[in-house]
Amino acid sequence: MLRPAFLDGIRALLALNFRYDILVYAHQLPQVLAFLEHFPDMPFMLDHLAKPPIRSGTLAVWQEYMRRVAAFPRVMVKVSGMVTEADWQWKEKEVFYPWLDALVEAFGSERLCYGSDWPVCQLAGGYARQHHVVTSYFQEFSLEEREKVMGHNAADFYQL
């Protein structure tokens, strides 16, 4: 993503007022930060929370990188892809809530978008279970915040 030809392609998208989804793994977040430095005004969606190491439970390094990504105000995060990164016999509060807490702390509800990761989520519990992870986590948030995360933020980002 730091090659000149790729950067030129992203510049062309910016000139056309397009959006771009960044799909990476957590170990690639240092490169994402370097990439974002080239485009401080471009809207980006970071997919699947950058595929964090949920299975291993090593939250701290990912959390620090996500805080640094959040310093770029045009970057949003798609809350998806978590269930396939966990041990597939997961309990939602113990496994996922710390990661969601870190996301909300860094990005707030204004910069998070629900994503189903369907059909891939079918491998690790199914759509209904992964949807419940997100809806149960956000149930204590205001109706406005829940509506933002579950649809309005995505509609705004993708200019729908």
Secondary structure, DSSP 4 states (H G I P E B T S, - for coil): --SHHHHHHHHHHHHTT--EEE---GGGHHHHHHHHHT-TTS-EEEGGGG---TTTT-HHHHHHHHHHHHTSTTEEEEE---GGGS-SS--HHHHHHHHHHHHHHHHTGGGEEE---TTGGGGGT-HHHHHHHHHHHHTTS-HHHHHIIIIIHHHHHTT-
